[in-house]
Amino acid sequence: MAIEWSTKIATGIDWQDRQHKELFHRINSLLDAMTIGLGKEEVERLFSFLDEYIVIHFDAEEQAMHKCNFPDTLSHLEEHTHFIDDVAALKEEARNNGVTTGLVIKVQSRIVEWLMNHIGTVDQVLAKFIKEAQEGAL
């Protein structure tokens, strides 16, 4: 079952939405692979993508936060750190135990949680602040 992109999740900031949509695409690739028994193989590709995504996307958000003096920068960065730690733990589990069906399910669950909770809520607050700062309302 695919995770659908919606206007509720869109932030209205082009670069941020493009990067978020790519993460949606990647988790949907994992979900598709799981339905045909290829989830283990797709997790490896997802891990490689996440290594790059974390650096590029989080850096872009952090620069935007600093540029507009976002007041909740520290708590937002803590969420990024928590996600990075979670991904590292999942990758460590894969190294230690191999990519098991249980791990595939954990990866899928954690990424979907991130999509819905962080992108769907926390990034919305950031995006609103960025847009107001760009419009000179702050």
C-alpha positions in Angstrom: 0.0 0.0 0.0 1.6 3.2 -1.2 2.1 6.3 1.0 0.4 9.1 -0.9 1.8 12.6 -1.1 -0.8 15.2 -0.3 -1.2 18.9 0.0 -1.5 18.4 3.7 2.2 17.3 3.8 3.4 19.8 1.2 5.2 22.8 2.8 4.9 25.1 -0.1 8.7 25.5 -0.2 9.9 24.0 -3.5 13.3 22.6 -2.5 11.8 21.1 0.7 8.8 19.5 -1.1 11.0 18.1 -3.8 13.3 16.4 -1.3 10.3 15.2 0.8 8.7 13.7 -2.3 11.8 11.8 -3.1 11.7 10.2 0.3 8.1 9.3 -0.3 9.1 7.7 -3.6 11.9 5.7 -1.9 9.6 4.4 0.9 7.0 3.5 -1.7 9.7 1.6 -3.6 10.4 -0.4 -0.4 6.7 -1.1 0.1 6.3 -2.3 -3.5 9.4 -4.5 -3.1 8.0 -5.9 0.1 4.8 -7.0 -1.7 6.9 -9.1 -4.1 9.4 -10.5 -1.6 12.2 -8.2 -2.5 12.1 -5.9 0.6 15.6 -7.1 1.8 17.2 -5.9 -1.4 15.4 -2.6 -1.5 16.4 -1.8 2.1 20.1 -1.7 1.1 19.2 0.9 -1.7 17.1 2.9 0.8 20.0 2.9 3.3 22.3 4.3 0.6 19.7 6.9 -0.3 19.3 7.9 3.3 23.0 8.5 3.8 22.9 11.1 1.1 19.4 12.5 2.0 20.3 13.1 5.6 23.3 15.2 4.6 21.7 17.2 1.8 18.2 17.6 3.2 19.1 18.3 6.8 21.8 20.7 5.8 19.4 22.6 3.7 16.8 22.8 6.5 19.5 23.8 9.0 20.8 26.6 6.8 17.2 27.9 6.3 16.6 27.8 10.0 19.7 29.8 10.7 19.1 32.3 7.9 15.6 33.2 9.2 16.5 32.9 12.9 14.0 30.1 13.5 13.2 30.1 17.2 12.8 26.3 17.5 16.0 25.4 15.7 17.4 23.4 18.6 14.3 21.2 19.0 14.2 20.7 15.3 17.8 19.7 15.1 17.3 17.3 18.0 14.6 15.6 15.9 17.1 15.4 13.0 19.7 13.9 15.4 17.2 11.4 16.7 16.3 10.3 13.1 20.0 10.0 12.2 20.6 7.8 15.3 17.6 5.6 14.5 18.9 5.1 10.9 22.3 4.3 12.2 20.9 1.7 14.6 18.9 0.1 11.8 22.0 0.0 9.6 24.0 -1.5 12.5 21.3 -4.2 13.0 21.6 -5.0 9.3 25.4 -5.3 9.6 25.1 -7.5 12.7 22.2 -9.8 11.7 21.7 -9.3 8.0 18.7 -7.8 6.4 15.8 -9.8 7.9 12.1 -9.5 7.3 11.8 -8.0 10.8 14.4 -5.3 9.9 12.6 -4.5 6.7 9.4 -3.9 8.6 11.2 -1.8 11.2 12.8 0.4 8.5 9.5 0.8 6.8 7.8 1.7 10.0 10.4 4.2 11.1 10.4 6.0 7.7 6.6 6.2 7.5 6.6 7.6 11.1 9.1 10.2 10.1 7.1 11.1 7.0 3.9 11.6 8.9 5.1 13.1 12.2 8.2 15.1 11.3 7.4 16.2 7.7 3.6 16.3 8.3 3.9 18.4 11.5 7.3 19.8 12.5 8.4 20.8 9.0 5.1 22.5 8.5 5.9 24.9 11.4 9.4 25.5 10.0 8.0 26.1 6.4 5.4 28.6 7.7 8.2 30.5 9.5 10.5 30.5 6.5 7.7 31.8 4.2 6.8 34.6 6.7 10.5 35.5 7.0 10.8 35.6 3.2 7.8 37.8 2.9 9.2 40.2 5.5 6.4 39.5 8.0 8.9 38.7 10.8 
